[in-house]
Amino acid sequence: MNNETNGTLTPRQIVEDLLRQSPLDLGGAVPEQREIYRQMMQGLPAPQEVSTERTTIGGVPVVTHTPVDASGGTVLLYLHGGGYTFGSANDSAALVCAIARPARATVVSVDYRLAPEHPYPAALDDVIQVYRALRGDHHDATLCMVGESAGGGLVLSTLLALKEQHLPQPAAAVVLSPWLDHTPDDRPPNENQDLLVTAETLRRRSRDYLGSPTALPTAADTLNADLSGLAPLHIQAGSSEFLLTDALRLADRAAAAHVPVELHVGARMQHVFQNFLGLLPEADAAVRAAGDFLAAHRPAQRTR
């Protein structure tokens, strides 16, 4: 008899109950929900055996996490989630450091400017500034990118902007539950299974971020852009989340553009389920897969 039939809650059910009971409304009033989101993210575990420093790179505030086993040969540029309106550079620190460990990477998390006070392209401009500065300061290092939710969309926007500006792509990119499509009504219904994200959530946050443009900027219209020449991609999503189709369409478009791509879908998993590392076995497996992907793009050790 399994846990679901003997009355014992499974890890997945525990996570779902936590999400149902959460006061967070991603589509709610920004000032109030920012504070709720901050408190929720602060409740996640802190990274272990990691030194943390707040500084600026390229004039943009960042948080740098250096695991004890970081080699200095790989820098992981991390972009947090929060619908472009919530969140901070310190969010999901334990998660991103766990992803970075197989590549022995240092993590640079960007405190990009948030909408609605700073709409598009403010966040993208901040990320490009940090990326350019890292390229100059760590020209011998392998640079990779990781983003979750809106941060995953921002990773794709960054890759497209780098291509448009004829700048080198990172060695690899990982996107977790990426938000890519700013036309939520085009998605097939999966809303009743998602405990965090709804079509109305996306409509409100998209208006905050992009306003009401007559046509989306190329770097924001990621699913209709030419993806050829982008960095190798590792994509993860949960089968219960409303943004599942974003991940599936990205994998399909990337493969059609001959971009090396991996897609992992967690069965019955929620939005950014990887944050429940240590509680959900599926989260542990997903983090290992993302870390292994980055490690595969780490430069071979030189022999003397």
HELIX and SHEET records of a PDB file:
HELIX    1   1 PRO A   11  GLN A   21  1                                  11    
HELIX    2   2 VAL A   30  GLN A   42  1                                  13    
HELIX    3   3 ALA A   93  ALA A  100  1                                   8    
HELIX    4   4 ARG A  101  ALA A  103  5                                   3    
HELIX    5   5 ALA A  122  ASP A  137  1                                  16    
HELIX    6   6 ALA A  150  GLU A  164  1                                  15    
HELIX    7   7 PRO A  184  ASP A  186  5                                   3    
HELIX    8   8 GLU A  191  GLN A  193  5                                   3    
HELIX    9   9 ALA A  199  LEU A  210  1                                  12    
HELIX   10  10 THR A  222  ASN A  224  5                                   3    
HELIX   11  11 LEU A  244  ALA A  256  1                                  13    
HELIX   12  12 PHE A  273  PHE A  276  5                                   4    
HELIX   13  13 PRO A  281  ALA A  296  1                                  16    
SHEET    1   A 8 VAL A  50  ILE A  57  0                                        
SHEET    2   A 8 VAL A  60  PRO A  67 -1                                        
SHEET    3   A 8 THR A 106  VAL A 110 -1                                        
SHEET    4   A 8 THR A  74  LEU A  79  1                                        
SHEET    5   A 8 THR A 142  GLU A 148  1                                        
SHEET    6   A 8 ALA A 172  LEU A 176  1                                        
SHEET    7   A 8 LEU A 233  GLY A 238  1                                        
SHEET    8   A 8 VAL A 261  GLY A 266  1                                        
END                                                                             
